[in-house]
Amino acid sequence: MSSHTDRLVWDLDWNLLRTFVVIAEEKGITRAGERLNLKQPTVSNALRRLEMRLERKLVSRSANHFELTEAGRRLYDSSVEILGLVSRLP
């Protein structure tokens, strides 16, 4: 594994993945905020932090458009799998 990947695994805020999954499922920042009981700027900031951490754009969005990028679709699929595994730990 590269040192960047090693750091990512140990330093990633796993709540960002959970937030990203909700953003993807709700197809928007505002609706994700409502589902998570968070304000829109908080959710938007979480997405921005995750994109910066991964050095990838995950969502293409505008006032009337929302779409996951290819990287976003791959991350969503992986995140759902990861969160499913974590939910079975207890």
N, C-alpha and C positions, 0 to 999 in steps of 0.2 A: 504494500500500500504506500502511496506517496505521503509525504509529510502533511500536505494540505488535507488529504482524506483522513489521515490519522487525527488531525486537529479537529476536523469537522465532526467526526464521530464522538469525540470526547467533549467538545465545546458547544455543540448545538443545543439550543433551548428547545426541548421536545414539545413545549407548549406552542411553539411556532408551527410545528407540523400539525398539531391538532387544530389550531386556528386556520391554517391553510386548507385542511380538509373541509372545514365548515364553509369557508369562502367558496371553495369549488362546488360543494354540494348546493349551496344557496345561490350560486351564480351571481354573487355581488357582495360588496363590502357592507352595505347598510343592513341587508337581511342577515348576513353573518353576525353582525354586531347585535342585532335583535335576538338571534338565537343564543348567542353567547352571553347576553346581558352586558355587553360592552359598548362603549360609544364608538361611532364610526371612525374618528381619528385614531383611536387605539388599535382597531383592527387594521386600518390602512397602514399604520406604523409597523405593525407586526409583519404584514406582507412585505413592506419595504425592507425591514431588517432581514427577513428570510432570503429575499432576492439578493441583497448585498452579501449575505453570508455564503450563499451558494454561487454567487457571481453569475446568475442566470435570471432572465426575465421570465416570470412564471405566468403572468396574466396580461392579456391585451385587453384594455378597457377604455371606454370613453363614456360620455353621458348616456348613450343608449346602446352600448355594445359591451359584452363581457365574453371572453373566450380564454381558455387555458392555452398557453403556448405548448409546443411539443415537450419542452422541459417540464412545464407545469403538469401536463398529462402523465408523464412518467413519474414525477414526484407524487402526484395524487395516488396513483396506483400503488406505489411503494409505501406511501404513508398509511393508506388504508390497511395494507397488510401488516405493517409494523404495529399500528395501534390495535389491530385485532389480536396480534400476539401478546401485546402488553396487557390487554384487557383480560386475557386468560391466565395471567400470572397468579392472582389470588387463588 
